[in-house]
Amino acid sequence: MVAAEINRDDKTWLPTFGGWLIALLSTLGALFIGEVMGQAPCDLCWYQRAFMFPLAILLAVAAYRSDGGAWFYAAPLAAIGWLIAAFHNLLYFKIIPTAIKPCGQGPSCSGDGMILFGALPIPLLSLAAFTAIIALLLTVRRRTSS
């Protein structure tokens, strides 16, 4: 078997692929919001991007190689991104009283411009994406330790 051959019978391939798909869609969504819609991200959005964008690359390689050890190097990135996203949500929902400073031009993530489909705040979507990726990586870990 060639190392780069995709083994879909492997118990870790599907959750790794799922994590990659979420990271890819999150990355493309962030780029669409910033580049097409022209909304500059706030500081916390930039930090979350710094941890989401590499996940799209790492998990693509891991899925391609059916790398069951992907959780070991991808989970720390997702966990740090999750912590930033959780803090961002605490700010957004005014659970902790600190103003969100916009980065450059454009609205802050607490403004109406950062709500998609009329009801979904972008910080909440980021938290959901990191949560789903972590859950999938924990599934990979559980399946590799069996």
C-alpha positions, 0 to 999 in steps of 0.5 A: 500500500502506498503511503499517500493512498486514501484508505476509506476503510480506515476508522480515522479517515472519515472524522479527519475528512470531516474536520478538514471540511469544516476547517475548509468551509470556515476558511472560505467563509472568513475569506468571503466575508472579508474579501467579497463582502468587504467587512474587516475582521476585528482583532479576535477574528484575526486571532481565530483565523490564525488558528483555523486557516492552518487547520484547513491545510493540516487536516487536508494532508492528514485526510489524504494520508489517512493519518490517525495521528492528526489529532496530536498536532491539530487538536492544540491548534483547534483548542487554542482557537476554541479558547479565543472563540469562547472569549470572543463570544463572552464579549459578544454576548456581553457576559464580560464587560469589555469593548470589542475594538474593530481592526482597521475599517469595518464593523466590529463583531458586535455590530449588526454587520457581523450577523449572517442570515439575520440571526447567526453571529459570526463569533458563534459560528467560529465557536461551533466550527472549532467545537466540531473540529475538536469533537472529530479529532477526539473521535480520531484519538479514541479510534487510534487508541483502541 
